[in-house]
Amino acid sequence: PEESAALDAMFAAAAAAKPQLDEITREIAAKFGATPVIPPKLKGRARSLDKMRADYAGDATKLKDLARSTIEARSLPQAKAIAAEVSRRFGIAPKRNLFEENPVDGYRDALFNLVIDGHTVEMQVHVPEVLQTKEYLHQAYVVRTGVERKAKEANRAPTDAEWMKIDRMNRIMRTAYNKALGLDPDLGATPAELARRADQAGSAGTNSS
């Protein structure tokens, strides 16, 4: 009963915040000629309950995406501009902004947790080409995360062979994402990133010997 009551309270707060989130999303999207994507309803209760129990030890107050929205940008530069506008308007840094980075796997988006009338909601910024590409890269993502999870569960660094598989999956994804965005296929692998991965591979080899 206590768990249900806490979740009820969060859904009530999310319902109250949603109209304002929807309005802000449309307003920012219109300013840039982007597309607002607004779910007609709040996140499903069953999924939210599962997430609350699995990720937050039953703490309903940690659910931040009951009310959510997305702005789909027409290009990578526009996505960067939209993310900057959201930060400026709310005076906050994004929880994640991969548009300003060269991610090792090439995936790019931005995610904000905005507070509206005391309730935290979620706004994402996407480029449609990235989302479309993500669908057919799912298997590469599953393989990579499976290797990473195996090492983590064993409380060890990945082996050299595992690093090679992780790197191969990242290269597959990076090439596809960057191609979809019209970027250099290997743009995600900066010299600093390559050096970091080389250091990590060396450390993994030392630890496994």
C-alpha positions in Angstrom: 0.0 0.0 0.0 2.8 2.5 0.9 4.6 1.7 -2.4 1.4 2.1 -4.4 0.5 5.4 -2.6 4.0 6.8 -3.4 3.7 5.9 -7.0 0.2 7.4 -7.2 1.5 10.7 -5.9 4.3 10.7 -8.5 1.8 10.0 -11.3 -0.5 12.8 -10.0 2.5 15.3 -10.0 3.5 14.1 -13.5 0.0 14.6 -14.8 0.0 18.2 -13.4 3.4 18.9 -15.0 2.7 17.3 -18.4 0.7 20.2 -20.0 3.5 22.7 -19.3 6.1 20.2 -20.6 4.1 19.7 -23.7 3.8 23.5 -24.3 7.5 24.1 -23.7 8.4 21.3 -26.1 6.2 22.7 -28.9 7.5 26.2 -28.3 11.2 25.2 -28.5 10.6 22.9 -31.5 8.7 25.7 -33.3 11.6 28.2 -32.7 14.0 25.9 -34.6 11.6 24.4 -37.1 12.1 21.0 -35.5 9.4 18.4 -34.7 7.9 17.9 -31.2 7.1 14.4 -30.3 4.7 14.3 -27.4 3.3 11.1 -26.0 -0.4 11.4 -25.5 -0.2 9.7 -22.1 2.2 9.3 -19.2 4.6 6.4 -19.0 2.8 3.1 -18.3 2.2 2.3 -14.7 3.4 -1.3 -15.0 6.7 -0.3 -16.6 7.2 2.4 -14.1 6.6 0.0 -11.2 9.1 -2.5 -12.6 11.7 0.3 -13.0 11.1 1.6 -9.5 11.7 -1.8 -8.0 14.6 -2.9 -10.2 16.5 0.3 -10.4 15.5 2.4 -7.4 14.9 0.0 -4.6 11.2 0.9 -4.5 11.8 4.6 -4.3 9.1 6.2 -6.5 10.6 9.7 -6.1 13.5 8.7 -8.3 11.3 8.1 -11.4 12.0 11.1 -13.7 10.4 10.1 -17.0 6.7 9.6 -16.1 6.1 12.8 -18.1 8.4 13.0 -21.1 8.8 14.5 -24.5 11.2 14.6 -27.5 12.3 17.2 -30.0 13.5 15.8 -33.3 16.0 18.0 -34.9 16.6 18.2 -38.7 20.3 18.1 -38.4 23.2 17.6 -36.0 24.0 21.4 -35.8 20.3 22.0 -35.1 20.3 19.4 -32.4 23.2 21.1 -30.7 21.4 24.5 -30.9 18.2 23.0 -29.4 20.1 21.4 -26.6 21.8 24.7 -25.9 18.5 26.5 -25.9 17.0 24.0 -23.3 20.0 24.5 -21.1 19.8 28.3 -21.4 16.0 28.4 -20.8 16.1 26.2 -17.7 19.6 27.2 -16.4 20.7 23.6 -16.2 23.2 21.3 -17.7 21.9 18.3 -19.6 22.1 14.9 -17.9 23.6 13.7 -21.1 24.6 15.6 -24.2 26.4 13.4 -26.7 26.0 16.0 -29.5 28.9 17.9 -28.0 31.2 14.8 -27.9 32.7 12.3 -30.2 31.2 9.1 -28.6 33.1 6.0 -29.1 30.1 4.1 -30.6 28.8 7.2 -32.5 25.4 7.3 -30.8 24.3 10.9 -30.2 21.4 12.4 -28.3 20.7 14.8 -25.4 18.7 14.2 -22.3 17.4 16.7 -19.8 15.7 16.4 -16.4 13.6 19.5 -16.1 11.8 20.5 -12.9 8.2 21.8 -13.4 6.3 22.8 -10.3 8.6 20.7 -8.2 8.2 17.6 -10.3 11.1 16.2 -12.5 10.2 15.4 -16.1 12.3 14.3 -19.0 13.0 16.0 -22.4 15.2 14.4 -25.1 16.7 15.8 -28.2 17.2 13.4 -31.1 18.1 13.4 -34.8 15.7 11.0 -36.7 18.6 9.4 -38.7 20.2 8.3 -35.4 17.0 6.7 -34.1 16.4 4.9 -37.5 20.0 3.6 -37.5 19.7 2.5 -33.8 17.0 0.0 -34.8 19.2 -2.1 -37.0 22.3 -1.8 -34.8 20.5 -3.4 -31.8 22.4 -6.7 -32.2 25.8 -5.0 -32.1 24.7 -3.1 -29.0 23.5 -6.4 -27.4 26.8 -8.1 -28.1 28.9 -5.2 -26.8 26.9 -4.8 -23.6 26.9 -8.6 -23.0 30.7 -8.6 -23.1 30.9 -5.6 -20.8 28.4 -7.2 -18.4 30.3 -10.5 -18.2 33.5 -8.7 -17.1 31.6 -6.5 -14.6 29.8 -9.4 -13.0 33.2 -11.2 -12.7 34.6 -8.0 -11.1 37.4 -7.8 -13.6 38.6 -5.8 -16.6 37.8 -7.2 -20.0 40.4 -9.5 -21.5 42.3 -8.6 -24.6 39.9 -10.7 -26.7 36.9 -9.0 -25.1 38.3 -5.6 -25.7 38.7 -6.5 -29.4 35.1 -7.6 -29.6 33.9 -4.4 -27.8 36.0 -2.3 -30.1 34.7 -4.1 -33.2 31.1 -3.5 -32.1 31.8 0.1 -31.4 33.4 0.6 -34.8 30.4 -1.0 -36.5 28.0 1.3 -34.7 30.2 4.4 -35.1 30.6 3.9 -38.8 26.8 3.5 -39.3 25.8 6.4 -37.0 28.3 8.8 -38.6 27.4 7.7 -42.1 23.7 8.4 -41.3 24.7 11.9 -40.0 27.0 12.6 -43.0 30.1 12.6 -40.9 33.5 11.0 -41.3 32.9 7.3 -40.6 35.5 7.2 -37.9 35.0 10.7 -36.4 34.0 9.1 -33.0 37.5 7.7 -32.5 39.6 10.8 -31.6 43.3 10.4 -30.8 42.6 10.9 -27.1 39.9 8.2 -27.2 42.2 5.8 -29.1 44.9 6.4 -26.5 42.5 5.8 -23.7 41.3 2.5 -25.1 44.9 1.4 -25.8 45.8 2.2 -22.2 42.7 0.2 -21.0 43.6 -2.7 -23.2 47.1 -2.7 -21.8 45.8 -2.6 -18.3 43.4 -5.5 -19.0 46.3 -7.5 -20.4 48.4 -6.9 -17.3 45.5 -7.7 -15.0 44.7 -11.0 -16.8 48.4 -12.2 -16.8 
